[in-house]
Structures are given as structure tokens and as C-alpha cells.
Amino acid sequence: MPSSNRERLIEDLVARNREVLRRRLPQDPSAPQTMDEIEQMTEEISQEMDREIDRIITERKEVPPENQARCSCGALARYRGPAERVITTRHGEVRLRRRYYYCPACCRGFAPLDEQLRLDGGATPESFRGGSGWHCSPLTSPLPRRARSWSA
């Protein structure tokens, strides 16, 4: 990532996190709060910031649109339009809008960004499927029990 793009990304992240803090922090920081209230507020702010960082960085991964992309079968696929999908990260759900292509040779549709990010056909990154990186278990999962998709 060129230095100017990196600095622009940092500025965007700082600006977005500043908005979150202005909206979520109490108007009077000296107002009485219990430790539970402070921890709850901190957790909610952290989760919102984490989701925003995931979203902003992920959106910048996609390169400018092209009319065609190479399919895994080797043929050229044609651009069909933008497609939205919701993915579940360790920070919560992130809406992802990406370019979608259709290959008439093998009748397969795909989004190159999904492959670049190593997303599966469901809605999870590699780390949720037992790949390298962060692993989640029923005891340590940040997801509510109803949102977990593995079998014990």
C-alpha cells in the first residue's frame, strides 16, 4: 500500500473512531458510574470500533472494477454488478459490497474479493473454520450461542 493510501486509511479510521467516541462517551466524564457501567460502555465502544475497522479495511481491498475476471475454470467471466454479503468476523457482522462475475463456460458466479479474503460459501473467514489464526470455541466465542454454527 503506497504511503499516501496508508495515511488516508489511518485518517479515515481515526475520524470514524472519533465519531464513535463523541457519540458513545458520556457528556460529563466525571458523572458517577459503576464499574459495571464503565466496562459495559467500554465493551460496546470497542465492538463498534472493531466492526468499523474491519469494514473500512475490507472495503479497500477490492481493486477498481473491470468488465471481466478470470474464472477458476480458465475462461473469462463477465461482470454482473455489485453483490452484498454479510460476513461474521470475530468483531461481529460486517456488510461487504463487492463485484460479482458470472462465467458462462462453467455456469459459476463468483466474487474475486471472497477468494482474496478466503471466505467460504457461508459467512465466515478462515479463522472461524479451523484455519490458521484465531480459533473460537463454545467457551471463548464472542458470538451469542444462537449465532454459533459449529457442532460439538
C-alpha positions in Angstrom: 0.0 0.0 0.0 1.6 3.3 -1.0 2.3 5.7 1.8 -0.4 8.2 0.7 -3.1 5.4 0.7 -1.9 4.2 4.1 -2.1 7.7 5.6 -5.6 8.2 4.1 -6.7 4.9 5.6 -5.3 6.0 9.0 -7.1 9.3 8.8 -10.4 7.6 7.8 -10.1 5.2 10.8 -9.2 8.0 13.2 -12.1 10.1 12.0 -14.6 7.3 12.3 -13.4 6.3 15.7 -13.6 9.9 16.8 -17.3 9.9 15.7 -18.0 6.8 17.7 -16.3 8.2 20.9 -18.2 11.5 20.6 -21.5 9.6 20.3 -20.9 7.0 22.9 -18.9 8.7 25.7 -20.9 10.4 28.4 -21.2 14.2 28.1 -19.9 14.6 31.6 -17.0 12.2 32.1 -17.0 12.9 35.9 -20.6 11.8 36.3 -20.9 8.8 38.7 -20.8 5.4 37.1 -20.4 2.0 38.5 -17.5 -0.2 37.3 -20.1 -2.5 35.5 -21.4 0.6 33.6 -17.9 1.7 32.7 -17.0 -1.8 31.5 -20.2 -2.2 29.5 -19.7 1.2 27.8 -16.0 0.3 27.0 -17.0 -3.1 25.6 -19.8 -1.5 23.4 -17.4 1.2 22.1 -14.7 -1.4 21.4 -17.0 -3.7 19.5 -18.3 -0.8 17.3 -14.8 0.4 16.6 -13.6 -3.1 15.7 -16.5 -3.6 13.3 -15.8 -0.2 11.6 -12.1 -1.0 11.3 -13.0 -4.4 9.7 -15.5 -2.8 7.3 -13.2 0.1 6.2 -10.1 -2.0 5.6 -12.1 -4.8 3.9 -13.8 -2.3 1.5 -10.4 -1.0 0.4 -9.2 -4.5 -0.6 -11.1 -4.6 -3.8 -9.4 -3.1 -6.8 -11.2 -0.8 -9.3 -13.9 -2.6 -11.4 -13.1 -4.4 -14.6 -15.6 -5.8 -17.1 -14.1 -9.3 -16.9 -12.3 -11.6 -14.5 -10.5 -14.9 -14.9 -12.7 -17.8 -13.6 -11.1 -20.8 -11.8 -12.0 -22.9 -15.0 -9.8 -20.6 -17.0 -12.4 -18.8 -19.0 -13.2 -15.1 -18.8 -16.2 -14.3 -16.6 -18.3 -11.1 -17.2 -19.1 -8.5 -14.6 -22.7 -8.8 -13.4 -22.8 -6.0 -10.9 -22.3 -5.4 -7.2 -23.4 -8.0 -4.7 -23.7 -7.6 -1.0 -23.0 -10.2 1.6 -22.8 -10.3 5.4 -19.8 -12.0 6.9 -19.3 -12.9 10.5 -15.9 -11.8 11.9 -14.5 -12.1 15.4 -15.8 -8.5 15.9 -19.3 -9.2 14.7 -21.2 -8.9 11.4 -19.8 -6.8 8.6 -21.7 -5.9 5.4 -19.5 -6.4 2.4 -20.3 -5.0 -1.0 -18.2 -6.5 -3.8 -18.0 -7.1 -7.5 -19.7 -10.2 -8.8 -18.9 -12.1 -12.0 -20.6 -14.9 -13.9 -18.8 -17.4 -16.1 -20.9 -18.7 -19.0 -18.3 -21.5 -19.6 -18.9 -23.3 -16.3 -22.1 -21.6 -15.2 -20.4 -20.3 -12.0 -20.8 -17.0 -10.3 -18.1 -15.6 -8.0 -16.7 -12.5 -6.3 -12.9 -12.3 -6.6 -12.8 -10.5 -3.2 -14.3 -13.5 -1.5 -11.4 -15.6 -2.8 -8.8 -13.0 -1.9 -10.2 -12.8 1.7 -10.5 -16.6 1.8 -14.2 -16.5 2.6 -16.1 -19.8 2.4 -19.6 -20.3 0.8 -21.1 -19.5 4.2 -20.3 -16.3 6.0 -17.1 -16.9 7.9 -13.4 -16.1 7.4 -10.8 -18.9 7.6 -10.2 -18.4 11.4 -13.8 -19.4 12.2 -13.4 -22.7 10.2 -10.3 -24.0 12.0 -7.7 -22.4 9.7 -4.7 -20.6 11.0 -5.1 -17.7 13.3 -7.7 -17.0 15.9 -9.8 -20.0 17.0 -13.1 -20.0 18.6 -14.6 -22.5 20.9 -18.0 -22.5 22.6 -16.4 -21.3 25.8 -14.4 -18.4 24.3 -16.7 -17.3 21.4 -17.7 -13.6 21.3 -20.8 -14.7 19.5 -24.1 -15.4 21.2 -24.9 -19.1 21.5 -27.6 -18.9 18.8 -25.1 -17.4 16.3 -22.5 -20.2 16.6 -22.5 -22.6 13.6 -20.4 -25.5 14.7 -21.4 -28.8 16.1 -19.9 -30.1 19.4 
